Amino acid sequence: MPSLRTFIPQGTPTMPLQDLAKRINIKITSSSPPELIAASQEDPWSKSGKYALGWVYFSIILLVFTCAIHWYHYWTDKIRRATHKEEVIAKTSKTSSPDTDYEMANLPTNCSSRKFFPGNGELPQQEAEEELPDFSFGPFNNALALVRFIFYRPIPVLRYRKREFPFPGPGAAFIVLAALAFVTLYCFVPQPLYYASIGFGSPPLAIRAGMLAVAMMPWIIALSTKANFITLITGIGHERLNVLHRWAAYICLFLSLIHTIPFYITPIWDEGGLSTFKSYFNGSIYPYSTGIAALVPLIVLCLHSLPILRHKMYELFVALHVPISIVYLGMLFWHCHNYLTSWNYLWATTAIWLASYCVRLFYLNWTKPWRQSSLFIGDSAAVTILPENAVKVTIPTQVKWTPGQYVYLRMPGISIFENHPFTIASLCSNDFRSDFGEGQYRDMTLVFRPFGGFTRKVLQSAVDKGPEHVYQAFIDGPYGGMRRDLASFDTVILFAGGSGITAIVSQLLDLIKKMRDGKAVTKRVHLVWALKRPETMEWFKEEIRICREFAPPETVHCQFFITAAKRMLPGQQQIPPSPSRPLHDLLHKQIDSTFQGIASKRNSALIQDAAAGDPEKMRELRDENEDAISALPHPTFLPPPKKAYTRNKPSLTIPTQNLAPAQDKKNFDFGFPSTPTMLQKNLMRFAFMPALNPKKSSWSTEYGRPDIPYMLKGFEREFGKRTCVFVCGPPSMRVDVQRVVAGMQRGVWSSDREEVFLHTENYAI
């Protein structure tokens, strides 16, 4: 086979590398072989840029569809709240007493023109409460319910031995599979895959895959940045887009391998290809060196971002990910040589990246010149230790946030290089002003459990330096938050597991405030919090007290479930005391020794059966039963998590001044039985005498794990037209909620219900 050089017309000057604006076009002459002519006509190189445009069109269609749904919900929610507010104002104006009322001496009498107590006829009937007008579109609601019925269902976690391999959510998985199918078909369906000879040009399969991989770069970077245009127009936080960022990078690696392999199947040094290459690219450089230089950093980026490696070496991952990404982008510029439209996408990637970093300057609390108090020095922060070894960081700041958002916290006095995300547990409102400053500051509260790394260092510093020490806090954020407003739903159900309450407490406070101000459509709120030990309630005792005392009557219902205490089975070995919780275990040991062995109460039916008709014995049993104390089930308490931070040498003399100050607000409790001792925080309600017809309480504390499917089906009877289910907790809780809410979408088709919306949060953030 003649070399490629023989097909180039004689006298054509050799062009230097800097003049190659596009890839080399092989001239077709009368001496060109038929294979070259056919190849140039079937899939010409000059039109290969269309493959990159294919990915752009695919992404834009997906983006427009997501934006349409987001803005539809945004405006319908806004109109619904505005209409409700107008109705509240109208009702208030009708029921409020005018000033002239005080001048009407005969107002309550039969002589009044407005007869409150008419002498005859029926009393005026109370007007029925009008429902809000329906601004939604029925067929759209049914179609959306069908989509949610499919995609709310969780994908099972793959388990191998002790390892768990989670998959993205069904929605993200669908997008990833659709993108993978699109790029695979777009690479392999068009023909030809290879030319008859490498001398005719690069394999078409490699060119298609390469252009698709380059076209993905702007979207990969946009999905990874904290401040990006996708979040702005879709309302989806970057922490959720990050899942698509990782999988888009894996698809890019897949395309890069498809781009690379054909060059080894048909090597450039076969059939004269190498001589042509050297005639245009002088030097002894290896022909595939630029491609390898770009492929290696991409492989490293994808490998060290795998969950199993990222979780074990998170600090190393954070330190290396961005520098390696910059190297990868630079290698792509070198490798592509501005062939076709490749540099257009690379320059777009660079612009998106730089724009994101410029916008992030407005998210930092230490880079705003109009805030002289925090310019370049950040804000002050205090650290206190809460029960269960939890840590509370309080930052008086002028930064504003919305419920459910999170920030990245850096504390140079503890670790100058570490920057970690934490959910904001406090409410940014004029009703919760900080004592610091002149009224422009709000207390940003971050509550978290220490495990290792940065969080462990924060706990260690708090123990060593005490609560009076002042730290510097550099804040990056806030980011994220909920796409929908809870105030636009008739019924709101909140599920929290353990420290997942941090993402919910600010949402609950904000919702109650809007309900009191007439700005919320919500009529009923259910909070279910599953926690290991009752001491965890102390984290947000004041916030929950506010919810109980200031919420509109009969609107907020809270249920707390204590999950760490278990019944002691016969022959079961007692769990040894925890070295990190000596006072806690001592207290429960005292409870156990006090109440174990006391005879349990017997109701009338049991007494009659035991007496067997003997009046004397029945009288004795009744006397024995009177004023007796119910026995507690034999409790055992689980040790703290293995990863939880504990002191090496615990003692009973841990400095108590580091603990958060106790609240003296009205002796507030969480629904435990009222007893004259401090044991009310540890005794479960069912341990006392049960009533035959117990009255349902809106605030209760129970023993054991919540039966989430059963509870949700009970709540469903009270659902309004629009219902929101919010869950933040461990994977098992999220899976249970997702399955039940997916099944509830059938109610949208069979009733006048408009939607059942589900919002899930990862409590690790």
Steps between C-alpha positions, in 0.01 A plus 500: 500500500657836403561749773286803564775728369458364145142633490600860580552712185862580417614848587272532801706683765538342842299708749642572845311377804374844602325541161290187546174668597317177428595139458679403175260463210614240251468633148311283252668484164468291186764262637319447833399134560127412502512412872617851590232660283228281656625572853501876444143493370345260753616670822715801410734632763395861446149422630604299805424797725132402481563223752596754765186700418295185554597496867427873531148450364441203732607703806299808408180299449545341843574839656194668346274218619633529858466879499139482377400275793688713751346831392153347471517396865660830600219714360211275604638491855546876501148566371356254751669674795406847375135399460493354849651817644234712331227280647651530847509879469140506376379284790691710750342819370152346541551371852699787647306754705486855358551800722131594469401183685570672827241769417215253440335463835219284362723268295427177694124566523206418276478866398832491320500502122748212513327246722752279672214352706184533282166460673368253248625291214811288470834606630747608228702203381877506493634525149669186374871526443570548132765294331774665303440520126669234295787641297643166393441308179338159558659301214840638595449394863404148389803473270728631775352251748579219256861618474526519879338159538791359298792713614424541870567130551856442625756284325616214729849534641745242369668319789811286479619357830521806727519748215207703373489643149219757478362621170372848418131570533264369232475844337876547482543138388251556216689809381834319518369198308337725238826691452701177480261353243508819294878530476544125437250494216635826357848346490423154361191541281644738234726328249782442430671419828844471335652602166655239276840638595640722772656690215156636410465674836410440863233233565151662493400313819787664687413845366133470604588386852765770536268782395227376733747481791623855435141629472422358844769704673300826551210304650727294726657815645164680531357207696795500739522867601321635805375814323378402153238602247324162513410550866386854423245401235390160634512555877693173549783539749854414399513218758237317292656596167827357627361150444454580131847657497663175610307280259554742212873473570475119487323525163774737383759236596297239310505721189871571543572128498288459184701785353832336594450132414453541119844661472651179640285277280621691193837643614630813339831333409326257265463561127687829482307688767808578710691663214208732432474585870869594517473719190253725681621466859876534522694349784551160658191521721298181544192525272253419780673699774243782519214253517662303781580825683128587497372148576712435811367793711142410400551143622647627828206738549244226444674241715560714807140627486359149546302491827713230661818707450346843546358414844827352625719785373261794487754764601742376234217495247410864573863609481577330166177508303509861375877510418477177300194637321695808395779280368245294307350808336846623402586164345178511298603834350833344402342183365221658292717753313184699419381223265147561376306676779678337794649818642159669499384256767824523694487880510136477611613266778765747611250788497244308710768401749639852542150653519410257776801599708422870448139453610613302805675813629153632585429184703801542731453690824852642491517651148224765515644851531167648618529286815807650661459298819564167325716603202790253470451382860164320484256486792541405863372161615438317825508123548305316768458131575148359507376170644601185312838661415338721238661831408323831450673782313331841533606772255351852533507619140339736251477223241141420405366154433174313446380189687671178399814657355854405597840666511860392471679579826871568537648577844869597466555470874418129474600405145591758240468271196182307581164622371189292575125539433249528785126558493382823664269411787386853591252738342604826335226731622453831676334304780831323573751781518845442639619664820816585308509827304234765449209292376644415159638166612329161514633195681592235246489170687671182379443176694680177411633177644880465504636192323851564373719755330378857528195429719715311747745791515214739576386287794855464629552876485171565682597262780848651535417871467151518650189687385646849555756465222423699183586350161528645153244359257529531122166419335448398139131507418215457555420245233226250429160516661160370404361568152142525628361709784339296777254783558326422168390150609183420694664218697869468589656183643856514633709190574837535674746233602761589763700807399277537194289732715751776421361527146139510624492723807554823304236394248255436783565836668463686172177318415344575840595866467330521160193319633466757778544787252239361262760438227473121499231281349600222739235375742671197653863410575629163623853460633644152564847491655673167564800536729713259697484657844280766663800722573514585130181703544700754697670613176189687387296521817444874466403478132250221566358694795439795267324273253275359770409830663468729200357276228131553418283265710459142377732549204837353604527138617835362613595141577838404641627141489783376725670217310815410698334329798408135443316237698729255679423149385543207743861386503621802304830647613499851636690751289791647700493869590631739238835658595393830341169520686567408868243740648236393249551129569507560876163673481340220300650239733328679788171504308534131423570401860214715629221377279592143407315230688199714597177318430313633203147628517218271415179616350156381613480217250833354611401528868177312442682224312764469772243494782297227329181623666643509854383835659771488768779457248349762270503754785864424576595538134317832476678631811832385356428668169396832646763778471757255365771610259522348155816309430742624238619257234857405572694769309839476338665793327712481190858628514589809293590449130842354437607807310375744764772690674567400860765601744786257560466514878147594596426615847202624692657844539465625144482882518133586514556862400544383138144378483230717349310697765173345602178665399279638773197551280182389675622152589436380146474127432456292187184310587652261751276396790489762772688375807637687799860402422759548225427149377232640266761531226588133517174320581281404207134589506367147457680398820225673696142388547337493154157653456225286353422769241814709479451846356716569200759760588659733249836475686624160608817306568503128435727203538638316195526566131226674303299289258533745213270328246225465761538860615494642149185308414340642814607852409359451149144525633567866585678596179390820332515573130874548516725307736875515555698220665846609616749238622855539626653196662688175445457305175253252650264781602523667159431171323187434708364849437578488128316172450186614679487845334547338159190289564306806618516645150200280417292740709565777248332292228205378708408811704506879490851499648740709291841372605702316762850645486805332652819676604793295631818625663822323574556548872878470451504857366 
